[in-house]
Amino acid sequence: MASRPIQWVNSPVLMEAMLRYEQGLLPRSMQLWVEQMFELDGSETTSGLLPSSFDASVD
């Protein structure tokens, strides 16, 4: 099955993925997705995607 390009991402989903990525709580497939979305190198530090004063309640 050929992969399709990402056309739209729900902001709360993206924020939750970023939080979990920084905490190291994502499965490998989701880690790769976040790294692709933000053009990250997997060897980079995971901190710094979100500001330190970010409120994690993204309802």
C-alpha positions as CSV (number, residue, x, y, z in Angstrom):
1,M,0.0,0.0,0.0
2,A,1.5,3.3,-1.0
3,S,1.7,6.0,1.6
4,R,-0.4,9.1,1.1
5,P,0.8,12.7,1.8
6,I,-0.6,14.3,4.9
7,Q,-3.1,17.0,3.9
8,W,-4.6,18.1,7.3
9,V,-3.8,17.5,11.0
10,N,-6.1,18.2,13.9
11,S,-4.4,20.6,16.2
12,P,-5.3,18.9,19.5
13,V,-4.1,15.6,18.1
14,L,-0.8,17.2,17.0
15,M,-0.3,18.8,20.4
16,E,-1.0,15.5,22.2
17,A,1.5,13.7,19.9
18,M,4.1,16.4,20.7
19,L,3.6,16.0,24.4
20,R,3.9,12.2,24.3
21,Y,6.9,12.4,22.0
22,E,8.7,14.6,24.5
23,Q,7.8,12.2,27.3
24,G,8.9,9.2,25.3
25,L,5.5,7.6,25.4
26,L,4.8,7.1,21.7
27,P,5.0,3.8,19.9
28,R,7.8,3.7,17.3
29,S,5.4,4.3,14.4
30,M,4.1,7.5,16.0
31,Q,7.6,8.6,16.9
32,L,8.6,8.3,13.2
33,W,5.4,10.3,12.2
34,V,6.3,13.2,14.6
35,E,9.9,13.2,13.5
36,Q,8.7,13.4,9.9
37,M,6.1,16.2,10.6
38,F,8.7,18.3,12.4
39,E,11.7,17.3,10.3
40,L,13.5,16.0,13.4
41,D,16.5,13.7,13.5
42,G,15.8,10.7,15.7
43,S,19.1,11.3,17.6
44,E,18.2,14.9,18.6
45,T,17.0,15.6,22.1
46,T,13.2,15.4,22.4
47,S,12.9,18.4,24.7
48,G,12.2,21.8,23.3
49,L,9.4,21.1,20.9
50,L,7.0,22.9,23.2
51,P,7.7,26.0,25.3
52,S,8.5,25.2,29.0
53,S,5.4,27.3,30.1
54,F,3.1,25.3,27.9
55,D,-0.2,24.2,29.6
56,A,-0.7,20.5,28.8
57,S,-4.6,20.9,28.9
58,V,-5.4,21.1,25.2
59,D,-9.1,20.3,25.3
